[in-house]
Amino acid sequence: MVEKMKRIAIVFSVLLLVALFGFVALFGCVQPTEKVVMNYNVNECSRDEATGVWIERDGNVLHIKQVESYVCCANITITMNTSEKTIRIYEENIGEMCRCICPFKADIYLHNTVGYENVEIYGVKFRDVYGYELKHNISLTG
């Protein structure tokens, strides 16, 4: 009788583990499956906009709207890379430096973002004078 109870306990434990692994495989581990594609537009001197960062998700597309104060004569370019579940955005001034400051507006669209949990925005690198600095670290999970 004791042997039969041990066998039932072992079979029940194995079935429970199989069910647990199956559940995690189906629902708990959404992995990024496609390469993230980015398009962006940077408008210079958007004086009528408040500074900040806003993110909207529409299916597998993230729209990031960012308004930051920076030098007026800048020419901002944006690049992006991914690792694990994080999307990293890098802003660089390939223009000049000057004394006037105004808000620039960046509209960034990231496609194929399902499975990513975090966005980091690094700004603004200028040649070898200023390196990238983490400006925004945004969770996409809630």
Helices and strands as residue ranges (DSSP letters): H 2-23, I 24-28, E 37-43, E 52-58, E 61-71, E 76-83, E 86-93, E 101-111, E 118-126, E 133-139
